[in-house]
């Protein structure tokens, strides 16, 4: 195997591992650890801002991004209302709604696979030579289609606001317990 194949296999294994962890967080009771949630929130904010900055110069892409963020926020609030909380062994646990979390994860995966499919058919992944037709097509490919970035921002907004709501709920429940 050559180095290019090793890199692709590593990336595929990493993506599968991340998908497994994401699905695992949507199923069953999870320990509510505010520090971990805060770190994840900061990470999602940082990566989400990178995606948002990529579309800020294009009005249609910016509109798609804003719609994606709003949909993510709405899903986060709705998902938080359906989240169950429980005290176990002196620690607070939560059970997220499996359908909302799974839907957000599926949107992310659909966008990811669509993007890889576009890269594959364009010859970027396979290393085939590409035709340079004009600057607009190249710019369109590198920035991605506007709605796919909006789909990605649904996930980022959902998890940012969902985790912030969980942290707030944990503080409220700990104040009630005292």
C-alpha positions as CSV (number, residue, x, y, z in Angstrom):
1,X,0.0,0.0,0.0
2,X,1.2,3.5,-0.7
3,X,1.1,6.5,1.6
4,X,-2.0,7.9,-0.2
5,X,-4.0,4.8,0.5
6,X,-2.8,4.7,4.1
7,X,-4.0,8.3,4.6
8,X,-7.4,7.6,3.1
9,X,-7.8,4.5,5.3
10,X,-6.8,6.5,8.4
11,X,-9.3,9.2,7.6
12,X,-12.1,6.7,7.0
13,X,-11.3,5.0,10.3
14,X,-11.3,8.3,12.1
15,X,-14.6,9.3,10.6
16,X,-16.2,5.9,11.6
17,X,-14.9,6.4,15.1
18,X,-16.3,9.9,15.4
19,X,-19.7,8.7,14.0
20,X,-19.7,5.8,16.6
21,X,-19.1,8.3,19.4
22,X,-21.7,10.7,18.1
23,X,-24.3,7.9,17.9
24,X,-23.3,6.6,21.3
25,X,-24.0,10.1,22.8
26,X,-27.5,10.0,21.4
27,X,-28.5,6.7,23.0
28,X,-29.2,6.0,26.6
29,X,-28.3,7.8,29.8
30,X,-25.2,10.1,29.8
31,X,-23.4,11.5,32.8
32,X,-23.8,15.3,32.8
33,X,-20.3,16.7,33.0
34,X,-20.4,20.5,32.6
35,X,-16.7,20.7,32.0
36,X,-16.8,18.3,29.0
37,X,-19.9,20.0,27.6
38,X,-18.2,23.4,27.8
39,X,-15.1,22.1,26.0
40,X,-17.3,20.5,23.3
41,X,-19.2,23.8,23.0
42,X,-16.1,25.8,22.5
43,X,-14.8,23.3,20.0
44,X,-18.1,23.5,18.0
45,X,-18.1,27.3,18.2
46,X,-14.6,27.4,16.8
47,X,-15.2,25.0,13.9
48,X,-18.7,26.5,13.2
49,X,-17.1,29.9,12.9
50,X,-14.7,28.6,10.4
51,X,-17.6,27.2,8.3
52,X,-19.5,30.5,8.7
53,X,-16.5,32.5,7.6
54,X,-16.3,30.5,4.5
55,X,-19.7,31.5,3.3
56,X,-19.9,35.1,4.7
57,X,-18.8,36.6,1.4
58,X,-21.6,35.0,-0.7
59,X,-25.1,36.3,0.0
60,X,-26.9,33.0,-0.9
61,X,-24.4,31.0,1.2
62,X,-24.8,33.4,4.1
63,X,-28.6,33.0,3.9
64,X,-28.2,29.2,3.9
65,X,-25.9,29.5,6.9
66,X,-28.3,31.7,8.9
67,X,-31.2,29.4,8.1
68,X,-29.1,26.4,9.2
69,X,-28.1,28.1,12.4
70,X,-31.8,29.0,13.2
71,X,-32.9,25.4,12.5
72,X,-30.2,24.1,14.7
73,X,-31.2,26.5,17.6
74,X,-34.9,25.5,17.2
75,X,-34.0,21.8,17.3
76,X,-31.7,22.3,20.3
77,X,-34.5,24.0,22.3
78,X,-37.0,21.3,21.3
79,X,-34.5,18.6,22.0
80,X,-33.8,20.0,25.4
81,X,-37.5,20.0,26.3
82,X,-37.6,16.3,25.5
83,X,-34.4,15.5,27.5
84,X,-34.9,13.5,30.7
85,X,-32.7,14.1,33.8
86,X,-32.0,11.7,36.7
87,X,-29.8,11.6,39.8
88,X,-27.7,8.4,39.9
89,X,-25.1,7.8,42.6
90,X,-25.0,11.5,43.5
91,X,-24.4,12.5,39.9
92,X,-26.8,14.0,37.4
93,X,-27.4,12.1,34.2
94,X,-29.4,13.0,31.1
95,X,-31.0,11.0,28.3
96,X,-31.2,13.0,25.0
97,X,-34.1,12.4,22.6
98,X,-32.8,9.8,20.3
99,X,-34.8,11.0,17.3
100,X,-33.6,14.6,17.3
101,X,-30.0,13.7,17.9
102,X,-30.1,11.0,15.2
103,X,-31.7,13.3,12.7
104,X,-29.0,15.9,13.3
105,X,-26.3,13.3,12.9
106,X,-27.9,11.9,9.7
107,X,-28.0,15.4,8.2
108,X,-24.3,15.7,9.1
109,X,-23.5,12.3,7.5
110,X,-25.6,13.0,4.4
111,X,-23.7,16.3,3.9
112,X,-20.3,14.6,4.5
113,X,-21.0,11.7,2.1
114,X,-22.4,14.1,-0.5
115,X,-19.2,16.2,-0.3
116,X,-17.0,13.1,-0.6
117,X,-19.1,12.0,-3.6
118,X,-18.6,15.4,-5.3
119,X,-14.9,15.2,-4.6
120,X,-14.7,11.7,-6.0
121,X,-16.6,12.5,-9.2
122,X,-14.5,15.6,-9.7
123,X,-11.3,13.5,-9.5
124,X,-9.8,15.1,-6.4
125,X,-9.9,11.9,-4.3
126,X,-8.8,9.6,-7.1
127,X,-6.1,11.9,-8.3
128,X,-7.5,12.1,-11.9
129,X,-6.6,15.3,-13.8
130,X,-9.2,18.0,-13.6
131,X,-10.2,20.4,-16.3
132,X,-10.0,24.1,-15.5
133,X,-13.0,25.7,-17.2
134,X,-13.4,29.0,-15.5
135,X,-12.9,30.6,-12.1
136,X,-16.6,30.5,-11.1
137,X,-16.8,26.7,-11.3
138,X,-13.6,26.4,-9.3
139,X,-14.8,28.8,-6.7
140,X,-18.1,27.0,-6.5
141,X,-16.4,23.7,-5.9
142,X,-14.0,25.0,-3.3
143,X,-16.6,26.9,-1.3
144,X,-19.2,24.1,-1.7
145,X,-22.8,24.4,-2.6
146,X,-24.4,26.9,-0.3
147,X,-27.0,24.6,1.2
148,X,-24.5,22.0,2.2
149,X,-22.8,24.5,4.5
150,X,-26.2,25.3,6.0
151,X,-26.7,21.6,6.7
152,X,-23.4,21.5,8.5
153,X,-24.2,24.6,10.6
154,X,-27.5,22.9,11.7
155,X,-25.3,20.4,13.6
156,X,-23.0,23.0,15.0
157,X,-25.8,25.3,16.2
158,X,-27.7,22.3,17.6
159,X,-24.9,21.0,19.7
160,X,-23.7,24.4,20.8
161,X,-27.1,25.5,22.1
162,X,-28.1,22.0,23.4
163,X,-25.0,21.8,25.5
164,X,-25.4,25.3,26.8
165,X,-29.0,24.5,27.8
166,X,-27.8,21.3,29.5
167,X,-25.2,23.2,31.5
168,X,-27.9,25.8,32.5
169,X,-30.3,23.0,33.5
170,X,-27.6,21.3,35.6
171,X,-27.0,24.6,37.5
172,X,-30.8,25.0,38.1
173,X,-31.1,21.4,39.3
174,X,-28.1,21.7,41.6
175,X,-29.6,24.9,43.1
176,X,-32.9,23.2,43.7
177,X,-31.1,20.3,45.5
178,X,-29.5,22.7,48.0
